[in-house]
Amino acid sequence: MTQRSPGPGGLHPGEAGEAPWKLLALPPLPEEAVRNLLGSLGDRVVVSVPAARDRESLLAALGDAEIVVGDWSGGLALDAEAVRAAPRLAFVQQPSVGVDGHDLAALAEAGVPLANTAGVSAIGVAEWCLAAALALSRRLLDADAAVRAGRWPQLDLGPAELYGSRVGIVGFGPIGEAAARMFAAHGCEVSYWTRTPREVPYAYRELGELVASSHVLVLVIALTEETRGLVDPSLMPAGSLLVNAARGQVVDSAALLSALESGHLGGAALDVFDTEPLPPDDPLRDSPRVLLSPHVAGVTPQSTGRLIRCVLDNLEAAIEGRPVVNVVNGVEEVVGRRSEEGRS
């Protein structure tokens, strides 16, 4: 574990009079917006941004960076080469729940804690999952399109009640737990699978059993190499509904298309995709059984406010030598400032 070392002048983090921390904020927010958001940190930080939104500019900007605030859209991330290009890097704050693209192992080996904003979008994403399941089961989009087209399919639309359905939740962090509460409050029979079972008032089922028995399968699990292609929709019950607010790659995309085209799935609600934005020629655009959403499930004014507060609180803690929260790569939560020579 890398030890905390004095900064310029022999001062430790949090001591009055120490040199400002050099903070690199990654796009897509423009520089002026970043400076406004980080204004509460005052002259304790010197904020910079890469010259352009590309890898070369990122690598060039990392040389002096002590703190990195990540790209919330996932466009730029710190892989092993980027970590090597940042010898003074002491802390990475990702302003999102997902940490896709960052090399957690390389950061851990360098002694650099990586924190996310776990929980800030839990209510927003859980509400979207419930709303999407209701929209699919009640055939709201089909009903709207029919009436707009001059039809009145009162007898053949075929909506169904969500109440009483078996709902399986894949992933049980803050989002999964919030979704479980909402679906249970709606009268659904909720069960879940996660890699580490919890002490919660919902039934735990092995993944295969959960997939094979759920009328509605809700995906809210983080994307890792272990969860890539985790769910095969062809193994779900006939007529069931898939709701994906995790990452597109968590689902076997070929199996999803096949299950939709064959009619095996009753419908799917997708807020995430293998490629974002969704390409113009993606066959999902033409499927009448799919509700499409532009990765917006957790984007609400309320969740944005919580995210900003979480990021600022962690940055305050880092520069004051207090423990940061939501570290996801197993590194000590007290941020250690690097010496002028970089890491030991």
N, C-alpha and C positions, 0 to 999 in steps of 0.2 A: 504494500500500500504506500503510495506517495505521501510524504509528510507535508504538513503545512510549513511554508517557509516565509520568512519576512519579505516584504515587498521593498521597493526602493526606499532607502533611508532606514532600513532595519525595522520597519513597523509591521505588525501582524494585521490581518484583516479586521476591520472594525475599529481600529485605533484612529483617534482624531489626527488629522494632519497628513495621512498617507496620500500617496499619489492617486489620482482618479483611475478607476478601472476602465480598461479599454473594451468596449462592448460592440460587437459586430452584430447588426440586425439584418437578417436575410430577407429578401423579397417574399411575397409580392407587394407588401405595403410600401408606398412611396416614402422617401426619406423624411419629408416634412411630417407625415402622419406618425412615423415611428418616433420622431423627436417629441411630438406632442404627447404621445402615449407614455413615453418614458420621462416626461418632464418632472414627475414627482421625485425622481432620483437626484435631481439637481446636478451640482458640479461634482458629485461622487463618481460619475461615469462620463466617459467621452464616447459618444455614439458615432459609429460609421456604418456605411452600407457598401456592398460590393459595387464596383463601377458598372457592372451589367449583370443581368440575370443569366449567367452561364457558368460553366464549371471553371473555366480559366480565371474568371474574375473572382470566383469564390476562393480558389487556391491562393491567388495573389493577395487577397484581403486577410487571410488567416494568420499571417506571420506574426502580427502583434496582438492578435485577439486573445483576451483573457476570459471573456464571457461571450457565448453565441446564443442569440435568440433565434430559433429555427424558423424555417419557411413553413407556415401552417398549411400551405397547399401541397406540400410534398415535392415541389419542383427541385429544390436544392437540399442535399443531405450530406452528412459527414460520414464518408466511408473511410477505410483504413488509410488511404493516401491523404485525404483531407486532415485526418487526425495527425499524421506525421508532419503535415505542413503548418501545424499550429503548436509550436513547442511551449507556448505560454498559456495554452488553453486550460482553464480551471473548472469551468462549469458550462453545461449546455442546457438551456431551457427551451423545450419544445412547446409552442403555444397551441397544442392540440392533444387529444387523447392518443391518437396513433403516432408511432415513432418510425413509420416505414422508411426504409432507406438508410437510416443511421446505423452504423456498425457498432452495436452495443458492446461486443467483445473487444474491439479495438479501443473504444473509449474506456472500458473497464481496465484493460491492461495498462493504459496510460494514467489511470487513477482519476479520470474525469467523470464526475457524476452527470447523468442525463436524467432530467426530470420531465414529466409530461403534466397535463392538466386534468388528471383523472377526476371524473365525476361532474365536471362543470356542465356537460351537455346531457347528463343522464335523463333528466326530465324531458327535455326536448326530443331526444331520440326515442325514448320510450313512448311518448305521446304519438310520434309519427308512426311507430310500429303498430300501436293500437288503431290509430286512424286508418292506416293502410289496410290492416286486416278487416276492419269494418267496411271499407270501400270495396274490397274484393268480394267479401261474403254477401254484401247487400247489392252488388253489381251496380254501384253508383255511377261509374263512368259509362257503362253500357246504357243505363237508363237515361242519362243526360244526353248522350249522342242520339239515342232513338227519338226522344222528344224534339230535339233540335232539328232532326231530319223529317219531322212530320208524322212519325209513327207513334203508336200508343200500345206498347207490348205488355199490357197489364197482366196477361195470363201466361205468357211464355218467356218472360225475362228470367225467372228462376232464382230470385234472391234467397239467401238462407240466413238464419240467425247465427250470430257468433256466440251468443249465450249458450253455455253448456258444452262448448267445444273443448277437445283436448288440445292444449297449447304447449308445445315444447320449446324451450329457450336454450339455445346453444351459446354458452358463455354466461358467466354469472358474476361479473364485476358490478360497478354501480349502475350501469345501464341495464344489465340483465335483471338486477334486483328491482329496479324501478319498473321495468316492464312486467315482471312477475306480479307486483302489487296491482298494477293497473288492469291486467287481464283477469286476475283473480277477483278484483272488485267488480268486474263485468260479468262475473258468474262462470268463468272458464275454469276448467280443471288444469292446473299448471304443474308441469314437471320440468326438469332442467338437466343439462349435462355441462360440466366444466372439468378441467383437468385436476382441480383441487376442490372436492365437494365441500359445501358449507353447512353450518348449523342453521338451517332456515326452515320455515314452515311449508316447504314444497318438496315434492318427491324427487329424489335423484334417480336418474335412469342412465344406464350405459348408452353411449351414443347410438349404436345400431338400433337398440330398442326404442330410443326416443324418436329417431328418424322414421322408423317403421310404424309408429303408433300415433303420431301427432296429426290432427286435422289442420293445425296451423303450426308451421315451424318458423321460429323467429331467430335470426342469426345476428348476434351482437358480440362476437368474439374477435379478439385481436388477430391480425394476420402475422403469422410466423412461418418458418419453414415447416413446422409440424402441423399447422392448420391450413396450409395451402391445399386446395382441392379436397377439403375435409368432408364436405357434404355432397352426396350423389342424389339429386332429386328423383332419379328413377326408383329409388328405394322407399320413397314416401308413399303413403296410401293413395289410391286412385281418387282424384277429385280434391286432393288436399291443396293447401295454399302455402307458398313460400314467401317469407318477408325477410329481405336481406338489408340490414343497416350496418353490416360489419365492413367487409371489403369484398369486391367482386371476385377476387381470386380464392376466397374461402369455398366457393361453389365450383363444382366441375361444370364449366361453361358449356361444353358439348352435350353433357347429359341434361343440363337445364333446357337448352334449345330443343333437344329431342323430346323431352317430357312435355314441353309446351306445345310443340307442333303435333304430337300424337294425341293430345288431349288428356294425357295421364295426369298432369297437374291441372287443378281447377283454375289456378292463376298464380301470378307472382308479382310482388311489389318490390322494386329494386331502387334503392337510393345510391347504390355503388356499383361500379363496373370494372371490368378488367382494364379498360382504357378510358380515361376521362379527359375531356368531355367525350361522350359517346360518339364514335365515328358515324358519319352520314350513311355509310353503307352497312352498318351493323344490323343484322336480321332481327334483333330485339325490337327495333323501331317499328317493324311491320307486324309484330305479334299482337293480336287483339286481346290476348289473355294477360298482358303485362301492364302494370302501372309503373311509369317511369318518373324518376325524381332526380334532380341534378345535385346529388350529394349535399342535401340541404336539411336533413333530418334534425341535426343539432344546431342549426343556425337560427337562433332567435335573439332578440335584444337581451332577454334575461340571461341566456347562456353566454352570450358575448361579454356581458358585464361581469359574470362570474369568472370567465376565462382571463379577462384583463386583470382582475383583482388577484387571481391566483398567480399569474406571471409576475406582477409587481411585488407581491408579498414574497415570492421566492427570490427575486432579484435583491430585494431589501435584505433578506436573510443572508444571502450569499456574500454581499459586500460588507455586512456587519459581523460576519463570522458566526452566525447562528445556523442551526441545522435547516436545510431546505427539505421540502416534502415531495412526495411522489417520485422518488428516484427509482428508475426501472432497470438499472444495470448493475445493481448490487454494490455500488461504491459508497464509501462513507459519506454521510449527509452533510458534514461540515466542509465547506469549500475551502481548499487550500490554495492560496495565491502562489504562483510560481516565481522563482527568482529570475533575475535578468538572464541567466544562462539557460532558462527553460527547465525541463524536467530533470530530476536526478535519476 
